[in-house]
Amino acid sequence: MGEFVRVTGTTDVKPGDGIVAEVNGKTLAVFNEGGTFHAIDNTCIHGW
């Protein structure tokens, strides 16, 4: 099972905004969508 790693505070990313975070050597994009947070791989498929 994965582990939880804190990358930012909930008040640091306003609703509708996002940040890029480095976690254990992997770059993630973290978004606040109306108070719900999502983290995805920070890879843009448009460049493929």
C-alpha distance matrix in Angstrom:
0.0 3.8 6.7 9.9 13.0 16.4 18.6 21.5 23.2 23.6 27.4 27.2 26.5 29.1 28.8 29.4 28.4 25.5 24.6 23.2 20.7 19.5 16.0 15.1 17.8 17.0 19.4 18.3 20.7 20.2 22.6 24.0 25.4 27.5 25.2 22.0 19.8 18.2 16.6 17.2 17.8 21.2 23.0 26.2 26.9 30.6 31.1 30.2
3.8 0.0 3.7 6.8 9.5 13.0 14.9 18.0 19.9 20.6 24.3 23.8 23.1 25.9 25.9 26.5 25.2 22.2 21.0 19.5 16.9 15.8 12.3 11.7 14.6 13.7 15.9 14.8 17.3 16.9 19.5 21.1 22.8 25.1 22.8 19.7 17.1 15.5 13.5 14.3 14.9 18.1 20.2 23.5 24.7 28.2 28.6 28.1
6.7 3.7 0.0 3.8 6.4 10.0 12.4 15.5 17.2 18.3 21.9 21.5 21.3 24.4 24.7 25.7 24.2 21.3 19.9 18.6 15.6 14.6 11.0 10.7 14.1 13.7 15.7 14.7 17.1 16.2 18.9 20.2 22.4 24.4 21.7 19.1 16.4 15.5 13.6 15.1 15.9 18.6 21.2 24.6 26.2 29.6 29.9 29.8
9.9 6.8 3.8 0.0 3.8 6.6 9.4 12.1 13.5 14.6 18.2 17.9 17.9 20.9 21.4 22.7 21.2 18.5 17.3 16.5 13.6 13.5 10.2 11.2 14.6 13.9 15.1 13.5 15.3 13.7 16.2 17.2 19.6 21.4 18.4 16.1 13.4 13.2 11.7 14.1 15.4 17.8 20.8 23.9 25.9 29.0 29.6 29.9
13.0 9.5 6.4 3.8 0.0 3.8 6.2 9.3 11.5 13.3 16.6 15.7 16.0 19.4 20.5 21.7 19.6 16.8 14.9 13.9 10.7 10.4 7.5 9.0 12.3 12.0 12.9 11.8 13.7 12.3 15.3 16.5 19.4 21.3 18.5 16.6 13.5 13.4 11.4 13.8 14.7 16.3 19.7 22.8 25.3 28.1 28.4 29.1
16.4 13.0 10.0 6.6 3.8 0.0 3.8 5.9 7.8 10.1 13.0 12.2 13.0 16.4 17.9 19.5 17.3 14.8 13.0 12.9 10.0 10.8 9.0 11.4 14.3 13.8 13.7 12.2 13.3 11.2 13.8 14.4 17.7 19.3 16.2 15.1 12.1 12.9 11.5 14.5 15.9 16.8 20.4 23.2 26.0 28.5 29.0 30.1
18.6 14.9 12.4 9.4 6.2 3.8 0.0 3.8 7.2 9.6 12.1 10.2 10.7 14.4 16.3 17.3 14.7 11.9 9.6 9.3 6.5 8.0 7.6 10.8 12.8 12.1 11.1 9.7 10.5 8.8 11.6 12.8 16.4 18.3 15.8 14.9 11.6 12.0 10.2 12.9 14.0 14.2 17.9 20.5 23.6 25.8 26.1 27.6
21.5 18.0 15.5 12.1 9.3 5.9 3.8 0.0 3.8 6.5 8.4 6.5 7.7 11.3 13.7 15.3 12.7 10.7 8.9 10.1 8.5 11.0 11.2 14.6 16.3 15.4 13.9 12.0 11.6 9.1 10.9 11.2 14.9 16.2 13.7 13.7 10.8 12.3 11.6 14.7 16.2 16.0 19.8 21.9 25.1 26.9 27.6 29.4
23.2 19.9 17.2 13.5 11.5 7.8 7.2 3.8 0.0 3.8 5.4 5.2 7.3 10.1 12.6 15.0 13.1 12.1 11.3 13.3 12.1 14.7 14.8 18.0 20.0 19.0 17.5 15.3 14.4 11.3 12.0 11.0 14.5 15.0 12.0 12.8 10.8 13.3 13.6 17.1 19.2 19.1 22.9 24.7 27.8 29.5 30.5 32.4
23.6 20.6 18.3 14.6 13.3 10.1 9.6 6.5 3.8 0.0 3.8 5.5 6.1 7.9 9.6 12.5 11.4 11.1 11.6 14.2 13.8 16.8 16.8 20.2 22.1 20.6 18.8 16.0 14.4 10.8 10.4 8.4 11.4 11.4 8.3 9.5 8.4 11.6 13.0 16.6 19.3 19.3 23.0 24.4 27.3 28.9 30.4 32.2
27.4 24.3 21.9 18.2 16.6 13.0 12.1 8.4 5.4 3.8 0.0 3.8 5.6 6.4 9.2 12.3 11.1 11.8 12.4 15.5 15.6 18.8 19.4 22.8 24.5 23.1 20.9 18.3 16.4 13.0 12.1 9.8 12.7 12.1 9.6 11.9 11.3 14.5 15.9 19.3 21.8 21.3 24.9 26.0 29.1 30.3 31.7 33.9
27.2 23.8 21.5 17.9 15.7 12.2 10.2 6.5 5.2 5.5 3.8 0.0 3.8 6.3 9.7 11.9 9.6 9.6 9.4 12.4 12.6 15.9 17.1 20.7 21.9 20.6 18.1 16.0 14.1 11.3 11.0 9.8 13.2 13.5 11.6 13.3 11.8 14.2 14.8 17.8 19.8 18.8 22.5 23.5 26.9 28.0 29.1 31.4
26.5 23.1 21.3 17.9 16.0 13.0 10.7 7.7 7.3 6.1 5.6 3.8 0.0 3.8 6.6 8.3 6.0 6.3 7.3 10.8 11.9 15.5 16.8 20.6 21.5 19.6 16.8 14.1 11.6 8.7 7.5 6.3 9.7 10.6 9.3 10.8 9.2 11.4 12.4 15.2 17.5 16.4 19.9 20.6 23.8 24.8 26.3 28.6
29.1 25.9 24.4 20.9 19.4 16.4 14.4 11.3 10.1 7.9 6.4 6.3 3.8 0.0 3.8 6.2 5.5 7.8 10.0 13.7 15.4 19.1 20.4 24.2 25.0 22.9 20.0 17.1 14.1 11.2 8.8 6.4 8.6 8.5 8.2 10.6 10.3 12.8 14.6 17.3 19.9 18.8 21.9 22.2 25.1 25.8 27.6 30.0
28.8 25.9 24.7 21.4 20.5 17.9 16.3 13.7 12.6 9.6 9.2 9.7 6.6 3.8 0.0 3.8 5.5 8.3 11.5 15.1 17.0 20.7 21.7 25.5 26.3 23.7 20.8 17.6 14.3 11.3 8.0 4.9 5.5 5.0 6.0 8.4 9.0 11.5 14.0 16.5 19.5 18.8 21.6 21.5 24.1 24.7 27.0 29.2
29.4 26.5 25.7 22.7 21.7 19.5 17.3 15.3 15.0 12.5 12.3 11.9 8.3 6.2 3.8 0.0 3.8 7.0 10.7 14.0 16.6 20.3 21.8 25.5 25.8 22.9 19.7 16.6 12.9 10.8 7.2 5.7 5.4 6.6 8.8 10.0 10.1 11.3 13.6 15.3 18.0 16.9 19.3 18.6 21.1 21.4 23.8 26.1
28.4 25.2 24.2 21.2 19.6 17.3 14.7 12.7 13.1 11.4 11.1 9.6 6.0 5.5 5.5 3.8 0.0 3.8 7.1 10.7 13.4 17.1 18.9 22.7 22.8 20.2 16.9 14.0 10.5 8.6 6.0 5.8 7.6 9.5 10.4 11.3 10.1 11.0 12.3 13.9 16.1 14.6 17.3 17.0 20.0 20.4 22.3 24.8
25.5 22.2 21.3 18.5 16.8 14.8 11.9 10.7 12.1 11.1 11.8 9.6 6.3 7.8 8.3 7.0 3.8 0.0 3.8 7.0 9.8 13.5 15.3 19.1 19.1 16.4 13.1 10.3 6.8 5.4 4.1 6.1 8.8 11.5 11.7 11.5 9.2 9.2 9.4 10.9 12.8 11.2 14.2 14.5 17.7 18.6 20.1 22.4
24.6 21.0 19.9 17.3 14.9 13.0 9.6 8.9 11.3 11.6 12.4 9.4 7.3 10.0 11.5 10.7 7.1 3.8 0.0 3.8 6.4 10.1 12.5 16.2 16.0 13.8 10.4 8.3 5.8 5.3 6.6 9.0 12.1 14.8 14.3 14.0 11.0 10.6 9.5 10.9 11.9 9.9 13.3 14.3 17.9 18.9 19.8 22.1
23.2 19.5 18.6 16.5 13.9 12.9 9.3 10.1 13.3 14.2 15.5 12.4 10.8 13.7 15.1 14.0 10.7 7.0 3.8 0.0 3.8 7.0 9.8 13.3 12.6 10.4 6.9 5.6 4.5 6.2 8.9 12.0 14.9 17.9 17.3 16.3 12.9 11.7 9.3 9.7 9.6 7.4 10.8 12.5 16.1 17.5 17.8 20.0
20.7 16.9 15.6 13.6 10.7 10.0 6.5 8.5 12.1 13.8 15.6 12.6 11.9 15.4 17.0 16.6 13.4 9.8 6.4 3.8 0.0 3.8 6.3 9.9 9.8 8.2 5.7 5.2 6.3 7.2 10.7 13.5 16.7 19.5 18.2 17.0 13.3 12.2 9.4 10.3 10.0 8.8 12.4 14.9 18.3 20.2 20.2 21.9
19.5 15.8 14.6 13.5 10.4 10.8 8.0 11.0 14.7 16.8 18.8 15.9 15.5 19.1 20.7 20.3 17.1 13.5 10.1 7.0 3.8 0.0 3.8 6.7 6.2 5.6 4.5 6.2 8.9 10.4 14.1 17.0 20.1 23.0 21.5 20.0 16.2 14.7 11.4 11.7 10.4 9.7 12.8 15.8 18.9 21.2 20.5 21.9
16.0 12.3 11.0 10.2 7.5 9.0 7.6 11.2 14.8 16.8 19.4 17.1 16.8 20.4 21.7 21.8 18.9 15.3 12.5 9.8 6.3 3.8 0.0 3.8 5.4 5.2 6.3 7.2 10.4 11.2 15.0 17.6 20.6 23.4 21.5 19.6 15.8 14.4 11.0 11.6 10.6 11.3 14.3 17.7 20.4 23.1 22.6 23.4
15.1 11.7 10.7 11.2 9.0 11.4 10.8 14.6 18.0 20.2 22.8 20.7 20.6 24.2 25.5 25.5 22.7 19.1 16.2 13.3 9.9 6.7 3.8 0.0 3.8 5.6 8.4 10.2 13.7 14.8 18.6 21.2 24.1 26.9 24.9 22.8 19.1 17.4 14.0 14.1 12.6 13.6 16.0 19.6 22.0 24.9 24.0 24.4
17.8 14.6 14.1 14.6 12.3 14.3 12.8 16.3 20.0 22.1 24.5 21.9 21.5 25.0 26.3 25.8 22.8 19.1 16.0 12.6 9.8 6.2 5.4 3.8 0.0 3.8 6.8 9.7 13.3 15.3 19.1 22.1 24.9 28.0 26.4 24.4 20.6 18.5 14.8 14.1 11.7 12.1 13.9 17.5 19.9 22.5 21.3 21.7
17.0 13.7 13.7 13.9 12.0 13.8 12.1 15.4 19.0 20.6 23.1 20.6 19.6 22.9 23.7 22.9 20.2 16.4 13.8 10.4 8.2 5.6 5.2 5.6 3.8 0.0 3.8 6.4 10.1 12.4 16.1 19.4 21.9 25.2 23.9 21.6 17.9 15.4 11.6 10.5 7.9 8.6 10.5 14.2 16.5 19.3 18.4 18.9
19.4 15.9 15.7 15.1 12.9 13.7 11.1 13.9 17.5 18.8 20.9 18.1 16.8 20.0 20.8 19.7 16.9 13.1 10.4 6.9 5.7 4.5 6.3 8.4 6.8 3.8 0.0 3.8 7.0 9.8 13.3 16.8 19.3 22.7 21.8 19.8 16.1 13.7 10.1 8.9 6.5 5.7 8.3 11.7 14.5 17.0 16.4 17.4
18.3 14.8 14.7 13.5 11.8 12.2 9.7 12.0 15.3 16.0 18.3 16.0 14.1 17.1 17.6 16.6 14.0 10.3 8.3 5.6 5.2 6.2 7.2 10.2 9.7 6.4 3.8 0.0 3.8 6.3 9.8 13.3 15.7 19.1 18.2 16.1 12.4 9.9 6.3 5.6 4.7 4.7 8.3 11.2 14.1 16.6 16.8 18.0
20.7 17.3 17.1 15.3 13.7 13.3 10.5 11.6 14.4 14.4 16.4 14.1 11.6 14.1 14.3 12.9 10.5 6.8 5.8 4.5 6.3 8.9 10.4 13.7 13.3 10.1 7.0 3.8 0.0 3.8 6.6 10.3 12.5 16.0 15.6 13.8 10.4 8.1 5.6 5.4 6.2 5.0 8.6 10.4 13.5 15.5 16.4 18.0
20.2 16.9 16.2 13.7 12.3 11.2 8.8 9.1 11.3 10.8 13.0 11.3 8.7 11.2 11.3 10.8 8.6 5.4 5.3 6.2 7.2 10.4 11.2 14.8 15.3 12.4 9.8 6.3 3.8 0.0 3.8 7.0 9.7 12.9 12.0 10.4 6.9 5.6 4.3 6.6 8.9 8.7 12.2 13.8 16.6 18.6 19.8 21.5
22.6 19.5 18.9 16.2 15.3 13.8 11.6 10.9 12.0 10.4 12.1 11.0 7.5 8.8 8.0 7.2 6.0 4.1 6.6 8.9 10.7 14.1 15.0 18.6 19.1 16.1 13.3 9.8 6.6 3.8 0.0 3.8 6.1 9.4 9.3 8.1 5.5 5.2 6.4 8.6 11.5 11.1 14.1 14.8 17.4 18.9 20.8 22.6
24.0 21.1 20.2 17.2 16.5 14.4 12.8 11.2 11.0 8.4 9.8 9.8 6.3 6.4 4.9 5.7 5.8 6.1 9.0 12.0 13.5 17.0 17.6 21.2 22.1 19.4 16.8 13.3 10.3 7.0 3.8 0.0 3.8 6.1 5.7 5.6 4.6 6.6 9.1 11.9 15.0 14.9 17.9 18.4 20.9 22.1 24.3 26.1
25.4 22.8 22.4 19.6 19.4 17.7 16.4 14.9 14.5 11.4 12.7 13.2 9.7 8.6 5.5 5.4 7.6 8.8 12.1 14.9 16.7 20.1 20.6 24.1 24.9 21.9 19.3 15.7 12.5 9.7 6.1 3.8 0.0 3.8 5.5 5.1 6.1 7.6 10.9 13.0 16.4 16.5 19.0 18.9 20.9 22.0 24.6 26.3
27.5 25.1 24.4 21.4 21.3 19.3 18.3 16.2 15.0 11.4 12.1 13.5 10.6 8.5 5.0 6.6 9.5 11.5 14.8 17.9 19.5 23.0 23.4 26.9 28.0 25.2 22.7 19.1 16.0 12.9 9.4 6.1 3.8 0.0 3.8 5.6 8.2 10.7 14.1 16.6 20.1 20.2 22.7 22.7 24.6 25.6 28.3 30.0
25.2 22.8 21.7 18.4 18.5 16.2 15.8 13.7 12.0 8.3 9.6 11.6 9.3 8.2 6.0 8.8 10.4 11.7 14.3 17.3 18.2 21.5 21.5 24.9 26.4 23.9 21.8 18.2 15.6 12.0 9.3 5.7 5.5 3.8 0.0 3.8 6.4 9.8 13.1 16.2 19.7 20.2 23.1 23.6 25.8 27.2 29.6 31.2
22.0 19.7 19.1 16.1 16.6 15.1 14.9 13.7 12.8 9.5 11.9 13.3 10.8 10.6 8.4 10.0 11.3 11.5 14.0 16.3 17.0 20.0 19.6 22.8 24.4 21.6 19.8 16.1 13.8 10.4 8.1 5.6 5.1 5.6 3.8 0.0 3.8 6.7 10.3 13.3 17.0 18.0 20.8 21.6 23.5 25.3 27.6 28.8
19.8 17.1 16.4 13.4 13.5 12.1 11.6 10.8 10.8 8.4 11.3 11.8 9.2 10.3 9.0 10.1 10.1 9.2 11.0 12.9 13.3 16.2 15.8 19.1 20.6 17.9 16.1 12.4 10.4 6.9 5.5 4.6 6.1 8.2 6.4 3.8 0.0 3.8 6.9 10.2 13.8 14.7 17.8 19.0 21.2 23.1 25.2 26.4
18.2 15.5 15.5 13.2 13.4 12.9 12.0 12.3 13.3 11.6 14.5 14.2 11.4 12.8 11.5 11.3 11.0 9.2 10.6 11.7 12.2 14.7 14.4 17.4 18.5 15.4 13.7 9.9 8.1 5.6 5.2 6.6 7.6 10.7 9.8 6.7 3.8 0.0 3.8 6.7 10.3 11.7 14.5 15.8 17.8 20.0 22.0 22.9
16.6 13.5 13.6 11.7 11.4 11.5 10.2 11.6 13.6 13.0 15.9 14.8 12.4 14.6 14.0 13.6 12.3 9.4 9.5 9.3 9.4 11.4 11.0 14.0 14.8 11.6 10.1 6.3 5.6 4.3 6.4 9.1 10.9 14.1 13.1 10.3 6.9 3.8 0.0 3.8 7.1 8.7 11.8 13.8 15.9 18.5 20.0 20.8
17.2 14.3 15.1 14.1 13.8 14.5 12.9 14.7 17.1 16.6 19.3 17.8 15.2 17.3 16.5 15.3 13.9 10.9 10.9 9.7 10.3 11.7 11.6 14.1 14.1 10.5 8.9 5.6 5.4 6.6 8.6 11.9 13.0 16.6 16.2 13.3 10.2 6.7 3.8 0.0 3.8 6.1 8.4 10.6 12.4 15.3 16.6 17.2
17.8 14.9 15.9 15.4 14.7 15.9 14.0 16.2 19.2 19.3 21.8 19.8 17.5 19.9 19.5 18.0 16.1 12.8 11.9 9.6 10.0 10.4 10.6 12.6 11.7 7.9 6.5 4.7 6.2 8.9 11.5 15.0 16.4 20.1 19.7 17.0 13.8 10.3 7.1 3.8 0.0 3.8 5.6 8.7 10.6 13.7 14.3 14.6
21.2 18.1 18.6 17.8 16.3 16.8 14.2 16.0 19.1 19.3 21.3 18.8 16.4 18.8 18.8 16.9 14.6 11.2 9.9 7.4 8.8 9.7 11.3 13.6 12.1 8.6 5.7 4.7 5.0 8.7 11.1 14.9 16.5 20.2 20.2 18.0 14.7 11.7 8.7 6.1 3.8 0.0 3.8 6.6 9.6 12.0 12.2 13.5
23.0 20.2 21.2 20.8 19.7 20.4 17.9 19.8 22.9 23.0 24.9 22.5 19.9 21.9 21.6 19.3 17.3 14.2 13.3 10.8 12.4 12.8 14.3 16.0 13.9 10.5 8.3 8.3 8.6 12.2 14.1 17.9 19.0 22.7 23.1 20.8 17.8 14.5 11.8 8.4 5.6 3.8 0.0 3.8 6.2 8.9 8.8 9.7
26.2 23.5 24.6 23.9 22.8 23.2 20.5 21.9 24.7 24.4 26.0 23.5 20.6 22.2 21.5 18.6 17.0 14.5 14.3 12.5 14.9 15.8 17.7 19.6 17.5 14.2 11.7 11.2 10.4 13.8 14.8 18.4 18.9 22.7 23.6 21.6 19.0 15.8 13.8 10.6 8.7 6.6 3.8 0.0 3.8 5.4 6.2 7.9
26.9 24.7 26.2 25.9 25.3 26.0 23.6 25.1 27.8 27.3 29.1 26.9 23.8 25.1 24.1 21.1 20.0 17.7 17.9 16.1 18.3 18.9 20.4 22.0 19.9 16.5 14.5 14.1 13.5 16.6 17.4 20.9 20.9 24.6 25.8 23.5 21.2 17.8 15.9 12.4 10.6 9.6 6.2 3.8 0.0 3.8 5.3 5.4
30.6 28.2 29.6 29.0 28.1 28.5 25.8 26.9 29.5 28.9 30.3 28.0 24.8 25.8 24.7 21.4 20.4 18.6 18.9 17.5 20.2 21.2 23.1 24.9 22.5 19.3 17.0 16.6 15.5 18.6 18.9 22.1 22.0 25.6 27.2 25.3 23.1 20.0 18.5 15.3 13.7 12.0 8.9 5.4 3.8 0.0 3.8 5.6
31.1 28.6 29.9 29.6 28.4 29.0 26.1 27.6 30.5 30.4 31.7 29.1 26.3 27.6 27.0 23.8 22.3 20.1 19.8 17.8 20.2 20.5 22.6 24.0 21.3 18.4 16.4 16.8 16.4 19.8 20.8 24.3 24.6 28.3 29.6 27.6 25.2 22.0 20.0 16.6 14.3 12.2 8.8 6.2 5.3 3.8 0.0 3.8
30.2 28.1 29.8 29.9 29.1 30.1 27.6 29.4 32.4 32.2 33.9 31.4 28.6 30.0 29.2 26.1 24.8 22.4 22.1 20.0 21.9 21.9 23.4 24.4 21.7 18.9 17.4 18.0 18.0 21.5 22.6 26.1 26.3 30.0 31.2 28.8 26.4 22.9 20.8 17.2 14.6 13.5 9.7 7.9 5.4 5.6 3.8 0.0
